[in-house]
Amino acid sequence: MMSAPESNSGTGPVIRDGHGKIDVDCVPDVIQWFLDHDERIAIIRHPRVEEVFQWKQELSRAEGEEVFFFNRAEDRLAIGIIQALAENSTETELHVWISQLLNALEAAVHANEALTESHHLNLDDATSVLKEAEKISSLPERQQFLLNCWIEALCTAEARALGWFYKEFYGLPYQPTPANAG
């Protein structure tokens, strides 16, 4: 297991402005460190993840969605992390955002486990997620499966990076709020 970057390990310190807002100028170096050294974040570079990401981009384009199109999945991840930090600049806001990512990840995992089992998919040996997903005859189910594949990769990587930032900013590791807390 890879350890997260330390402030003195070449990633540079996390910087805040005079109002306590995160200085996003330091964030790209930390993201790059993670892409180069942390397998849970570097998964975003895997060819099968890239294939699903490009499929998602094409689906968005075909459906006329007004979204920014990225060249690579890792570019989408980096911008997502930067935006999440900029838009969730308090401990509470970042905690809520990480919790939302983990909830989306859990939902995607459970949905895909069910589809994988019911359609006898073998993703471990598949060279192409898109080709393996063709075993799902229903187009809406296939699209949902592929979207969930993307959500799994993206939320895993983003939550991992944001969890590190959370610890760096607030001095304690992110801990999910118990369901019965209120």
N, C-alpha and C positions, 0 to 999 in steps of 0.2 A: 504494500500500500504506500502510495506517495504521500509525503507530508505537504501541508500547505505552505506557501511561501511565508517567510518571516520578513519583517520590515527591513532587516539588514541583509537579506539574501539576494539582493540584486533587483528586487521588484520595486524598491523605493517605498518611502513612507506614504501612507494615505494622508492626504492633505484636505483640510477644511478651510473655508473662507471665514471672514470675520463674523458672519452670521451663523456659523455652524453648518453651512451647507457643504456637501461633498464637492471637492474640487475634482471634476471629472477628468482633468488633464493627466492625473496619475493612474487612472483606471486602465487605460489600454495596455500599459506595461505589465500590470498584474494579470490581466486577461491573457496576454501573450505567454506569460510564465506558466499559467495554468494549461494552456493549449499545448505547451511543449513538455510539461512535466506531470500532469495529472490525468490518468487514464479515464476517469469518469467524465472529465470535461473534453479531453481529446477525442472521445467517441464521436463527437460532432464532425470530425474529419474522416470518419470511416466511409469507404465508398458506398456501402449500403445506406447509410444515413444520408449521404449526399444525394443519392439516387431518389430517395423519398422526398427530400427537401426540394429537389428540382421538379419532381412530380407535383408537389404542393404549389410551387410557384406557377407552374403551367395551369393547374386547376384554377387558381386565383385569377390568372390572366384570362382564361377561357370564360370564367363566370363574370368577367368585367369588374372585379373587385378593385376598389381604389386603394391599393397598397403599394408600398415601396418594394421594388424587386431587387434582390441581392444576387450577386454573382455566386456566392458560396454560402453554405450553411454556417460556417464559422463566422462570417461577416454578420449574419442575422443574429447569432448568439451574442457577439460582442456588442452590437447596438442595443440589443435587448437588456444586457447587463447594465450598460451605461444609462439607458433610459430608466431602468428600475431604480438605480441608485439616485438619479436626479429627481425622480418623481416621488420617491419614498425616503425622504431625507431625515426622518426621525426614527428612533428605535422602534416605536410602535408601528409606524407605517411599513418599515422594512420587515418587521416580524410578520405582519399581516400578509405582505406580498409573498414572502417565502412560504408561508402556510398555504396560500392559494396555489402556488406552484406545486407543492407537495400533494395537495388535494387533487389537482388536475393530473398529476403523475399517477397517483393511486387509481383514479377512475380509468385512465387510459390503459394501465397495466391490466386491471380486472376485465375491462371490455375486450382487450386483445387476447387475454388468456382464454376467455370463453370462445371467441371466434377461431382461435388457433386450434382449440380442441374440437369444436364442432365441424370444422372444415379440414381437419387432419393436415394442418400446415406444419412444415418442418423448416423453421427459420434458422435453426443451427447449421444446417447443411446447405441452405439456399445461397446461391451467389447473387441472386437478385430478389429483393423483397417484392418488387413489382410483379415479377413472374410468378413467385409463390402465391401472391395475393390473387392471381387469376383463378385459383381454385375456388374462390368465393364468387359464386355465379351472380349474386345480387349486386348490382352496381352501387346502390347506397351503402350496403354492408361493406363492400370492398373499399369504397372511399373512406368510410368511417374507420376501418381497420388501418388504412395507410395514414390517415390523419392522426390516429392514435400512436402509430409508430413514430411519427414526427414529434408529437407531444411528449412521448416517453424520452426520446433523446434530448430534446430541447430543455424540458423541465429538469431532467437529471443534471445536465451540465449547468444550467442557470442557477438552480438551487444550491448546487455545490459551491459555485463561485460566490454567490450572494451570502451563503452561510459563512464563508471565510471573511468577507467584508464585514458582516455583522459582528463577528468576534473581534475583528481588528478595530472597528469603530466603537463598540460598546463594552469591550473587555470581558465578554462572556460568550460562550457558545450559544447558538440558536437552539432553543428547546421548544418543541411544539406545545401549545397550550392544551392542557387536558380537556377532553370533550365536555366534562361536567363543570368546568370552571366558568365563572360567569360574570 
